[in-house]
């Protein structure tokens, strides 16, 4: 019985640890809509973002009409800001926007500057949230990420807003890009650092210098062997010059100076 009790405790503890770490996705620095799972794989929505106009436009709510009898349309781009000229500046530099069809009024539902990732316990889905404010009026949009490997074209479902302060809006984005490593490799190539670019340019420049110099001295001057190297004497003396410079810098302040008595 004692062994069984310890075994059950270990199973429960292991399950708790898995539940805690297996449902954590940390936002990748420098990427507003990419997060990293505990095993190192990425969930990235970059591949389904538009250029200037939002990917999803004029999207109706699932039931088309909200609880107060009004109809709304939604505009959404997961990873890029957009502007709706017809919104009179309300939806400029936003990622989520809402339009009241009856009054033709627009509302900022979220911007890229405050995106967060989390886990929705009730739906067993990761979500990304956006927050937008128009003066003192703030709203938050939570977009649940439903993984579907068979869906190349993403689908957005918009649900009714939740009351409270701030107002919250719930959406579901279904796509293979919502799957771990579903689209991450497509839009996250390894980028060279500034130092790597400098080294590449330096090596390429040195190779070009040697190639052109050797060709010139062999063809025009008629030099052979080591004499074909451009500026051979300078390069041969360079190590000695460097050594003398280092020696001078080290000993110049320590040199003993003596003067003759007058």
Protein Blocks (a to p, Z undefined) as FASTA:
>chain_A
ZZmmmmmmmmmmmmmmmmmmmmcccddehiabbccdfkopacdfklmccfklcfbghiac
fklpafkopacdddddfkbccddfklnomagoiabdcddfklopacdfbdfklgccdddf
klopacddddddehjaccdddddddddfklmbacdddddddedjddddddddddfklpgh
klmmmmmccdddfklmmmmmmmmmmmmmmmmmmmmmmmmnopahjllpghklmmmmmmmm
mmmmmmmmmmmmmpccddddZZ
